[in-house]
Amino acid sequence: MSMPEREHTSKQYEQQLRTVKEKLLLMSHRAEMAIADATRALVERRPSLAERVISDDDELDRLELEVDDMCFEILAREQPVASDLRFIATAIKIVPDIERIGDNGVNIARRALEIMTEPELDPIIDVPVMARAAQRILKESLDAFVNEDVELAERAIESDSYINDVSEQMFRELLTYMLEDPSTVSRALRLMFVARNLERVGDHAANIAEMVVFLVRGEDIRHGHQVS
C-alpha cells in the first residue's frame, strides 16, 4: 500500500472511531431525555409527553443497531491495535445498557399514563429526585467513557447507592400507604414500578462506568452492578 493510501485508510479509521463515540453520545442523550420526559410526564400529568417517550424508543433501537454494525465492521476490516480494540469491545458492551435505559424510560411512561387517571400520592415527589440522580450518573458514565476518565467513572459508581437509598425510602412510604388505605394499592404498586425502573437506570449507568475502568486499566470490576 502506498503512503497516500495508508494515510487515507488511517483517516477513515479515525473517523469511524469518532463516529462510534458520537453515536454513543447521541444514544446517551436520547436515553437521558427519555428518563427526564417520562418522569416529567408522570409528575406534571402530561399524557402527550408520555406517549412521545414511547414512540421515540424506536430511534434508540435503531442507533443501537448502527453502533453494533460499525463496531463489528471496524473489528473485521481494520484489525485494531490493543487500545482501540478495548475501546470497541467496551462500546459493544455498553450499548445494550444505554438501550435498556431507554426501555426503562418507556416503562415509566406507560405507568405514568395509568397513574394519571388516579388521585396523586405524596411519595411521587421522590420520583424527580431519583430521576435527576439517575440522569447525572448516566451523563458522568458516558463522559468518563469518552474521556477515559477513571476517577469520574468511580464517582458515578459510588453515586448509584444514593438512588438505591431513595428508592428504599419511597418503597417504605408506599407500603405504609397501602397498609393504612387499601384503596391506594394500585397507585402505590405503579409508583413502586417507577422507582424500580429508576433504580435500574442507576444500575445500568454504573455498569457503563465499570466498563470505563476496564477500558482504561484492563480491569473488569463488574460485580454487584450487573442487571438483566
WOQUI-V945005 format. One record per residue. N is the residue number from 1. RES is the residue in three letters. PHI is phi as a letter, one per 30 degrees, with the letter a starting at -180 (999 if undefined). Layout:
[[N,RES,PHI] [N,RES,PHI]]
//
This chain:
[[1,MET,999] [2,SER,d] [3,MET,e] [4,PRO,d] [5,GLU,d] [6,ARG,d] [7,GLU,d] [8,HIS,d] [9,THR,d] [10,SER,d] [11,LYS,d] [12,GLN,d] [13,TYR,d] [14,GLU,d] [15,GLN,d] [16,GLN,d] [17,LEU,d] [18,ARG,d] [19,THR,d] [20,VAL,e] [21,LYS,d] [22,GLU,d] [23,LYS,d] [24,LEU,d] [25,LEU,d] [26,LEU,d] [27,MET,e] [28,SER,d] [29,HIS,d] [30,ARG,d] [31,ALA,d] [32,GLU,d] [33,MET,d] [34,ALA,d] [35,ILE,d] [36,ALA,d] [37,ASP,d] [38,ALA,d] [39,THR,d] [40,ARG,d] [41,ALA,d] [42,LEU,d] [43,VAL,d] [44,GLU,c] [45,ARG,h] [46,ARG,b] [47,PRO,d] [48,SER,d] [49,LEU,d] [50,ALA,d] [51,GLU,d] [52,ARG,d] [53,VAL,e] [54,ILE,d] [55,SER,d] [56,ASP,d] [57,ASP,d] [58,ASP,e] [59,GLU,d] [60,LEU,d] [61,ASP,d] [62,ARG,d] [63,LEU,d] [64,GLU,e] [65,LEU,d] [66,GLU,d] [67,VAL,d] [68,ASP,e] [69,ASP,d] [70,MET,d] [71,CYS,d] [72,PHE,d] [73,GLU,d] [74,ILE,d] [75,LEU,d] [76,ALA,d] [77,ARG,c] [78,GLU,c] [79,GLN,h] [80,PRO,d] [81,VAL,d] [82,ALA,e] [83,SER,d] [84,ASP,d] [85,LEU,d] [86,ARG,d] [87,PHE,d] [88,ILE,d] [89,ALA,d] [90,THR,d] [91,ALA,e] [92,ILE,d] [93,LYS,d] [94,ILE,d] [95,VAL,e] [96,PRO,d] [97,ASP,d] [98,ILE,d] [99,GLU,d] [100,ARG,d] [101,ILE,d] [102,GLY,d] [103,ASP,d] [104,ASN,d] [105,GLY,d] [106,VAL,d] [107,ASN,e] [108,ILE,d] [109,ALA,d] [110,ARG,d] [111,ARG,d] [112,ALA,e] [113,LEU,d] [114,GLU,d] [115,ILE,d] [116,MET,d] [117,THR,d] [118,GLU,b] [119,PRO,d] [120,GLU,d] [121,LEU,c] [122,ASP,e] [123,PRO,e] [124,ILE,d] [125,ILE,d] [126,ASP,d] [127,VAL,d] [128,PRO,d] [129,VAL,d] [130,MET,d] [131,ALA,d] [132,ARG,d] [133,ALA,d] [134,ALA,d] [135,GLN,d] [136,ARG,d] [137,ILE,d] [138,LEU,d] [139,LYS,d] [140,GLU,d] [141,SER,d] [142,LEU,d] [143,ASP,d] [144,ALA,d] [145,PHE,d] [146,VAL,d] [147,ASN,c] [148,GLU,h] [149,ASP,c] [150,VAL,d] [151,GLU,d] [152,LEU,d] [153,ALA,d] [154,GLU,d] [155,ARG,d] [156,ALA,d] [157,ILE,d] [158,GLU,d] [159,SER,d] [160,ASP,e] [161,SER,d] [162,TYR,d] [163,ILE,d] [164,ASN,d] [165,ASP,d] [166,VAL,d] [167,SER,d] [168,GLU,d] [169,GLN,d] [170,MET,d] [171,PHE,d] [172,ARG,d] [173,GLU,d] [174,LEU,d] [175,LEU,d] [176,THR,d] [177,TYR,e] [178,MET,d] [179,LEU,d] [180,GLU,d] [181,ASP,b] [182,PRO,e] [183,SER,d] [184,THR,c] [185,VAL,e] [186,SER,d] [187,ARG,d] [188,ALA,d] [189,LEU,d] [190,ARG,d] [191,LEU,d] [192,MET,d] [193,PHE,d] [194,VAL,d] [195,ALA,d] [196,ARG,d] [197,ASN,d] [198,LEU,d] [199,GLU,d] [200,ARG,d] [201,VAL,e] [202,GLY,d] [203,ASP,d] [204,HIS,d] [205,ALA,d] [206,ALA,d] [207,ASN,e] [208,ILE,d] [209,ALA,d] [210,GLU,d] [211,MET,d] [212,VAL,d] [213,VAL,d] [214,PHE,d] [215,LEU,e] [216,VAL,d] [217,ARG,c] [218,GLY,i] [219,GLU,c] [220,ASP,d] [221,ILE,c] [222,ARG,d] [223,HIS,b] [224,GLY,j] [225,HIS,b] [226,GLN,d] [227,VAL,b] [228,SER,d]]
//
